[in-house]
Amino acid sequence: MRIDDNFDGNIAGVLARAPVDSYEIEREAVIAMLERERRSLVSSLIGLGLLAVGVAMLPNPAFMALLLVLRLASFLFTRRAVAQLERRMRTRKAVKAARAVLFGAMSLTGVTLALILWPQPPGASMVAIGLIQVVVIVAVTLISVTLAALPASRDAMLASFWLTASGLILFHPASGDPGMIAVLTLAVLGVRIYSSSTGHHIHSSAKMLVENRQLSEDLADALAHAEFLSWRDPLTGLFNRRMLFEDTRRDRSPLSRHLLTIDLDRFKTINDTFGHGVGDHVIIATADTIREWCATLGDRGEHQAFRLGGEEFLVIARGLDDAVVSEAAERLRVAITELEGQFTDHSGIAISASIGLTGWRFGESLDDALLRADIACYEAKNTGRNRVRRAA
């Protein structure tokens, strides 16, 4: 497969941008919401403190104090549920159970907030009653807005609050006008509509964040791929001619160096007989063989393989003496001839290579060394092909 087969598609994908994963959008929205909920701890504690002040101002605060303790327990339970859901969201673990726990915690929150509105007997301080009612209304609104990205939990809290508060109005002997249920209903619906609008805004922001992140990642991948192709041959993945001259210009290695020019024999015949598609596969198989052969040379030096163009390859082997590199070149020649076994569907295909070998002396230019290796390769072809020739 050509390395650049999908390059144009990658660029087009960056420009067009595939649909963003809805899970990622929800995840970002929920994490942002949970962070905001975590930062609201101070305001939540202030609200609890104001409720405590209002309860303390009532003539018989014992029962209300019990309800306040229940509210505090619900608050702590909710904080724990929120923290658990946030951890699982951030670590991309299953969140179904954590969502269920938060749903229950918010249902309990709605009940405890409504119970704080327990009707007070005549003579109770209007300041205390007003303070409690204001704190509860503000708390319900703020919690609904905070939970805008989790509509199920938000609606559970609003529904439990409405049901409990409506029950108090209807069935408590000291309750006020049942018409207050209509007022309560309008208030809850208003809070929900406002919260829902906030939720849409949060999801829009999360979608933009995810899209921008995805675009940045796609652009980074495309640029990395472009950088890769600037130094690599797109068909084989071997280094290209540009890399050869750029890299060798900076070469200061003290290790011995040898050049092997490898030219496939009668490659035009392969293209003409079997087609350029088969020819490309032969080129790729040869490149893979050269790459694997370089790996067998060991780590005594850095060995680089290049495709110079067409059916011509080059290897720079470092850290090997003359005898070792000659023997290794012969192994490479044999390995290339064995590629015919990969093309049994193409009867009569012949794959072999002529290899020119030379040492690259220190202080010598690459062009001079390449010229000697090329001459040795031509000699290999002129003396029958499928052989290794060392430069004189």
C-alpha positions as MATLAB code, in Angstrom:
seq = 'MRIDDNFDGNIAGVLARAPVDSYEIEREAVIAMLERERRSLVSSLIGLGLLAVGVAMLPNPAFMALLLVLRLASFLFTRRAVAQLERRMRTRKAVKAARAVLFGAMSLTGVTLALILWPQPPGASMVAIGLIQVVVIVAVTLISVTLAALPASRDAMLASFWLTASGLILFHPASGDPGMIAVLTLAVLGVRIYSSSTGHHIHSSAKMLVENRQLSEDLADALAHAEFLSWRDPLTGLFNRRMLFEDTRRDRSPLSRHLLTIDLDRFKTINDTFGHGVGDHVIIATADTIREWCATLGDRGEHQAFRLGGEEFLVIARGLDDAVVSEAAERLRVAITELEGQFTDHSGIAISASIGLTGWRFGESLDDALLRADIACYEAKNTGRNRVRRAA';
ca = [
       0.000    0.000    0.000;
       1.274    3.463   -0.834;
       2.065    5.497    2.256;
       0.504    8.579    0.713;
      -2.694    6.819   -0.426;
      -4.706    8.471    2.349;
      -2.788   11.739    2.542;
      -5.154   13.755    0.359;
      -8.059   12.163    2.205;
      -6.510   13.175    5.520;
      -6.215   16.778    4.407;
      -9.788   16.748    3.110;
     -10.885   15.275    6.424;
      -9.198   18.112    8.285;
     -11.003   20.653    6.154;
     -14.390   18.941    6.181;
     -14.218   17.580    9.746;
     -16.151   14.406   10.381;
     -19.095   14.583   12.793;
     -17.922   15.030   16.354;
     -18.507   12.144   18.732;
     -21.618   12.968   20.781;
     -20.105   11.148   23.755;
     -17.124   13.530   23.744;
     -19.441   16.540   23.656;
     -21.477   15.216   26.564;
     -18.327   14.321   28.447;
     -16.897   17.829   28.112;
     -20.214   19.421   29.064;
     -20.615   17.238   32.156;
     -17.008   17.760   33.271;
     -17.412   21.533   32.932;
     -20.635   21.336   34.921;
     -19.070   19.185   37.620;
     -16.117   21.545   37.937;
     -18.507   24.441   38.379;
     -20.436   22.478   40.990;
     -17.207   21.750   42.830;
     -16.281   25.442   42.813;
     -19.694   26.322   44.241;
     -18.806   24.752   47.606;
     -18.348   28.133   49.318;
     -21.694   29.470   48.130;
     -23.373   26.203   49.167;
     -21.905   26.473   52.656;
     -23.032   30.095   52.874;
     -26.549   28.990   51.929;
     -26.506   26.310   54.615;
     -25.253   28.890   57.098;
     -28.076   31.283   56.225;
     -30.587   28.472   56.635;
     -29.131   27.760   60.053;
     -29.536   31.428   60.976;
     -33.161   31.407   59.823;
     -33.912   28.207   61.740;
     -32.290   29.627   64.877;
     -34.618   32.627   64.684;
     -37.749   30.438   64.822;
     -39.568   30.081   68.135;
     -39.331   26.261   68.216;
     -36.299   25.410   66.105;
     -35.791   21.784   67.200;
     -37.868   20.172   64.432;
     -36.526   22.527   61.780;
     -33.016   21.840   63.022;
     -33.659   18.151   62.355;
     -34.739   19.004   58.799;
     -31.633   21.145   58.433;
     -29.458   18.192   59.465;
     -31.255   16.091   56.866;
     -30.511   18.798   54.297;
     -26.846   18.781   55.311;
     -26.681   14.990   54.934;
     -28.277   15.279   51.495;
     -25.748   17.956   50.563;
     -22.792   15.756   51.556;
     -24.256   12.770   49.721;
     -24.671   14.878   46.584;
     -21.081   16.163   46.790;
     -19.813   12.615   47.000;
     -21.972   11.503   44.050;
     -20.738   14.440   41.988;
     -17.089   13.663   42.792;
     -17.545   10.006   41.849;
     -19.174   10.884   38.529;
     -16.445   13.398   37.718;
     -13.673   10.867   38.418;
     -15.284    8.292   36.179;
     -15.904   10.835   33.447;
     -12.304   12.013   33.466;
     -10.937    8.474   33.384;
     -13.456    7.415   30.705;
     -14.890    4.632   32.830;
     -18.484    3.417   32.802;
     -20.728    6.073   34.346;
     -24.143    4.429   34.323;
     -24.047    3.533   38.024;
     -22.557    6.911   38.984;
     -25.327    8.679   37.067;
     -27.938    6.607   38.889;
     -26.407    7.541   42.244;
     -26.419   11.224   41.321;
     -30.015   10.939   40.117;
     -31.003    9.582   43.527;
     -28.937   12.204   45.344;
     -30.621   15.026   43.430;
     -34.070   13.561   44.080;
     -33.219   13.606   47.767;
     -31.940   17.179   47.399;
     -35.311   18.297   46.038;
     -37.135   16.641   48.939;
     -34.901   18.142   51.649;
     -35.062   21.625   50.132;
     -38.855   21.464   50.029;
     -39.047   20.194   53.614;
     -37.120   23.267   54.772;
     -40.199   25.218   53.650;
     -42.273   23.401   56.299;
     -45.149   25.747   57.212;
     -44.457   27.675   60.396;
     -47.115   28.418   62.995;
     -48.457   31.961   63.475;
     -46.065   34.128   65.439;
     -42.937   32.873   63.697;
     -40.568   35.635   62.696;
     -41.348   36.869   59.187;
     -37.671   37.701   58.781;
     -36.718   34.108   59.554;
     -39.410   32.674   57.264;
     -38.485   35.077   54.468;
     -34.780   34.261   54.842;
     -35.442   30.518   54.652;
     -37.720   30.854   51.635;
     -35.291   33.094   49.746;
     -32.363   30.762   50.415;
     -34.366   27.732   49.262;
     -35.543   29.446   46.065;
     -32.033   30.635   45.254;
     -30.631   27.156   46.007;
     -33.150   25.454   43.734;
     -32.346   27.896   40.926;
     -28.575   27.626   41.282;
     -28.630   23.835   41.500;
     -30.850   23.627   38.420;
     -28.486   25.849   36.447;
     -25.452   23.943   37.693;
     -27.022   20.643   36.634;
     -28.041   21.970   33.225;
     -25.739   19.463   31.487;
     -27.417   16.575   33.330;
     -31.103   17.164   32.571;
     -32.276   13.876   34.097;
     -30.766   14.675   37.509;
     -31.914   18.295   37.306;
     -35.488   17.296   36.476;
     -35.434   14.703   39.267;
     -34.521   17.440   41.735;
     -37.181   19.841   40.428;
     -39.860   17.147   40.344;
     -39.155   15.939   43.877;
     -39.062   19.546   45.108;
     -42.406   20.347   43.431;
     -44.111   17.179   44.682;
     -42.890   17.612   48.264;
     -43.677   21.335   48.410;
     -47.112   20.751   46.853;
     -47.797   18.031   49.410;
     -46.946   20.415   52.221;
     -49.300   23.036   50.812;
     -52.156   20.570   50.343;
     -51.964   18.389   53.402;
     -50.349   20.361   56.188;
     -53.036   21.804   58.456;
     -51.201   25.066   58.848;
     -50.488   25.514   55.119;
     -51.541   28.574   53.246;
     -53.683   29.042   50.176;
     -53.669   25.950   47.882;
     -53.419   28.469   45.032;
     -49.776   28.640   45.972;
     -49.367   25.365   44.095;
     -49.985   27.274   40.854;
     -47.366   29.845   41.853;
     -44.961   27.052   42.789;
     -45.599   25.315   39.468;
     -44.901   28.467   37.477;
     -41.735   29.072   39.475;
     -40.456   25.529   38.904;
     -41.256   25.689   35.199;
     -39.504   29.040   34.906;
     -36.411   27.668   36.611;
     -36.439   24.642   34.345;
     -36.780   26.718   31.160;
     -33.926   28.972   32.238;
     -31.802   25.972   33.193;
     -32.571   24.252   29.891;
     -31.384   27.326   28.003;
     -28.184   27.268   30.025;
     -27.776   23.584   29.219;
     -27.971   24.289   25.483;
     -25.298   26.939   25.890;
     -23.057   24.530   27.817;
     -23.451   21.856   25.136;
     -22.700   24.375   22.388;
     -19.533   25.438   24.176;
     -18.551   21.811   24.715;
     -19.172   21.025   21.038;
     -16.982   23.919   19.971;
     -14.249   22.790   22.382;
     -14.334   19.215   21.079;
     -14.403   20.354   17.446;
     -11.435   22.671   17.970;
      -9.518   19.935   19.756;
     -10.288   17.459   16.981;
      -9.261   19.994   14.344;
      -5.979   20.641   16.146;
      -5.269   16.915   16.379;
      -6.140   16.370   12.713;
      -3.943   19.264   11.642;
      -1.076   17.961   13.774;
      -1.446   14.523   12.186;
      -1.553   16.009    8.697;
       1.510   18.154    9.328;
       3.378   15.190   10.806;
       2.439   13.143    7.759;
       3.594   15.919    5.446;
       6.887   16.125    7.334;
       7.213   12.354    7.060;
       6.660   12.454    3.306;
       9.212   15.235    2.876;
      11.931   12.804    3.959;
      10.404    9.507    2.855;
       9.585    7.800   -0.376;
       5.762    7.661   -0.490;
       5.601    4.187   -2.053;
       8.016    2.278    0.188;
       8.541    4.380    3.307;
      12.310    4.289    2.799;
      14.271    7.515    2.988;
      14.258    9.530   -0.220;
      17.023   11.266   -2.184;
      16.510   14.537   -0.293;
      17.115   12.777    3.011;
      20.234   11.157    1.591;
      21.984   14.424    0.870;
      20.613   16.329    3.879;
      21.572   13.637    6.365;
      24.973   12.735    4.964;
      25.952   16.399    4.959;
      25.699   16.290    8.762;
      27.312   12.849    9.115;
      30.216   12.999   11.564;
      30.207    9.350   12.611;
      33.650    7.787   13.155;
      32.353    4.372   12.053;
      33.399    2.798    8.785;
      30.906    3.261    5.945;
      29.932    1.214    2.918;
      27.543    2.024    0.092;
      25.406   -0.586   -1.659;
      23.557    0.434   -4.799;
      20.787   -2.045   -5.586;
      19.128   -2.084   -8.978;
      16.355   -4.542   -9.854;
      17.097   -6.519  -13.008;
      14.811   -6.210  -16.045;
      12.253   -4.274  -14.044;
      10.802   -2.703  -17.194;
       9.923   -6.204  -18.364;
       7.946   -6.768  -15.152;
       5.986   -3.550  -15.715;
       5.375   -4.271  -19.382;
       4.361   -7.898  -18.831;
       2.411   -7.795  -15.594;
       1.463   -4.146  -15.271;
       2.610   -1.258  -13.148;
       0.505   -2.425  -10.204;
       2.550   -5.603   -9.936;
       5.681   -3.538  -10.501;
       4.786   -1.351   -7.518;
       4.280   -4.444   -5.361;
       7.698   -5.730   -6.407;
       9.225   -2.373   -5.424;
       7.466   -2.497   -2.046;
       8.493   -6.111   -1.400;
      12.095   -5.255   -2.282;
      12.054   -2.269    0.068;
      10.689   -4.460    2.871;
      13.428   -7.001    2.218;
      16.101   -4.301    2.345;
      14.630   -2.905    5.555;
      14.586   -6.342    7.190;
      18.101   -7.025    5.936;
      19.364   -3.799    7.546;
      17.883   -4.978   10.834;
      19.891   -8.218   10.616;
      23.158   -6.269   10.443;
      22.927   -5.654   14.181;
      23.362   -2.473   16.188;
      27.061   -1.981   15.551;
      26.134    1.048   13.496;
      23.215    2.938   12.046;
      22.230    1.474    8.677;
      20.046    3.566    6.373;
      18.082    2.496    3.310;
      16.980    4.856    0.541;
      14.924    4.628   -2.599;
      16.650    6.826   -5.135;
      13.915    6.460   -7.739;
      12.350    3.814   -9.950;
      13.840    0.419   -9.168;
      17.069    1.823   -7.695;
      17.902    1.645   -3.988;
      20.834    2.601   -1.818;
      22.014    1.382    1.573;
      24.578    3.084    3.782;
      25.965    0.468    6.173;
      28.073    1.665    9.077;
      30.401   -0.075   11.490;
      31.049   -3.186    9.349;
      34.351   -4.421    7.981;
      34.828   -5.355    4.318;
      34.388   -9.094    4.763;
      31.193   -8.769    6.800;
      29.550   -6.297    4.458;
      30.459   -8.415    1.397;
      28.865  -11.484    2.948;
      25.817   -9.438    3.978;
      25.432   -8.039    0.450;
      25.355  -11.568   -0.918;
      22.615  -12.486    1.565;
      20.605   -9.488    0.414;
      20.921  -10.521   -3.215;
      19.635  -14.014   -2.406;
      16.762  -12.610   -0.331;
      15.636  -10.462   -3.251;
      15.582  -13.434   -5.619;
      13.407  -15.304   -3.114;
      10.716  -12.633   -3.508;
       9.480  -14.567   -6.534;
       7.710  -16.843   -4.039;
       5.410  -13.953   -3.137;
       4.215  -13.629   -6.746;
       3.171  -17.175   -7.595;
       0.007  -15.822   -9.193;
       2.156  -14.235  -11.899;
       3.724  -17.119  -13.739;
       7.120  -16.430  -15.229;
       7.938  -13.363  -13.164;
      11.683  -13.042  -12.517;
      12.957  -10.927   -9.635;
      16.638  -10.329   -9.001;
      18.987   -7.443   -8.334;
      22.460   -6.330   -9.265;
      24.355   -4.825   -6.344;
      27.352   -2.508   -6.411;
      29.436   -2.287   -3.232;
      32.095    0.210   -2.230;
      33.635    1.732    0.843;
      32.987    5.389    1.565;
      36.269    6.842    2.703;
      36.413    9.568    5.340;
      36.792   12.989    3.786;
      35.427   11.723    0.491;
      32.317   13.315   -0.999;
      29.138   11.294   -1.247;
      29.010   11.889   -4.998;
      32.406   10.279   -5.502;
      31.498    7.239   -3.418;
      28.140    6.914   -5.180;
      29.849    7.032   -8.553;
      32.066    4.088   -7.631;
      29.101    2.112   -6.299;
      27.129    2.844   -9.483;
      30.026    1.704  -11.659;
      30.237   -1.540   -9.656;
      26.466   -2.024  -10.090;
      26.776   -1.516  -13.869;
      29.540   -4.100  -13.927;
      27.253   -6.543  -12.104;
      24.605   -5.994  -14.779;
      27.043   -6.214  -17.661;
      28.453   -9.508  -16.392;
      25.138  -11.315  -16.184;
      23.040   -9.531  -13.553;
      21.873  -10.983  -10.210;
      25.251  -10.622   -8.576;
      27.303   -8.433   -6.260;
      30.322   -6.494   -7.525;
      32.744   -4.579   -5.343;
      34.236   -1.389   -6.725;
      37.911   -1.518   -7.539;
];
